[in-house]
Amino acid sequence: MWDCFGFGSMMGWGWLWMLVEGPALLGLIVLVVWAVSRALPRQSPAAKPASDADEILRQRFARGEISAEEFRQAREELRRK
């Protein structure tokens, strides 16, 4: 019956489906990208891992093997290199 008016096989409602399908697909892609980015561990580019020498220096200071002044001098020397 609808074929005589040009609405056969949902042709009249096809534009509505395209308006819903496009944003829904885009939203799904954005959701997947967001979920994957949250799931992966991230390291701040500004965060520089401490070197082994820096860690050894902190441990020696914590154990009392070097004074605060020696610690500051050694730390400044390490940062210059």
N, C-alpha and C positions, 0 to 999 in steps of 0.2 A: 504494500500500500504506500509506504513512504518513498519507494523508488520513483514514483511518478513526480514527486516534488523535489527530487535531487538529494534526498537524505539517506541513500542506501549505504549500508555498511558503516555507519557512524560518520559519514563525511561531514555532516552538519556540526558534529561535536568534536571533530578532530582538532580544531584550533584551540578549544578549551583544554584538551589533553596536552597539547604542546606547551601551553602556558603553565600547566602544573608540572609536567615532566621535566622541563628545562631547569627551573629553580630547584626542584627536588634533587635532580642528579648533581647539580652544582653543590648543593648543601651536603649531600652525601660525600662528595669528594673532599670538601673542606673539613668535614667531620673526621674522615679517615686520616687526612694529613695532620690534623690537630692531635688526634689520639696517638698516632705514631710518634710525633714530636714530643709528646708528654711522656711516652713510655721509654724513650731512649735516654740513657744517662747523659747529662751534659756537663761540660766543664767550662767555667767562665774563662774567656780568653785573657782577662786581666789577672786571673789567679795563676800565679807562677809557682809551680811545685818547688818546695824547699830542696836545696841541694844536699847531698850527703854531708858535705863539710859543714853546712849550716846546722844540720841536725846534730852532728857530733859536737859542735861548739855549744849548742843549747844543752846537750846532755852533760857536758863537762861543767858548765856553769851551774846546772841544777845539782850536780853532785858536790859542788863546792871546790872543785879542782882549780878553778880560775876565779879571779875577782871580777867585780862588775866592770871595772875600768879595762881589764884585759879582755873581757867579753866584748865591750863596745869597740875597742880598737880592732880586735880580730874580725868582728862583724863588718866594720867599715872597710877593712882590707879585702874581705871576701866580696863585698858589693862592688868594689872598684874593678875587680877582675871580670 
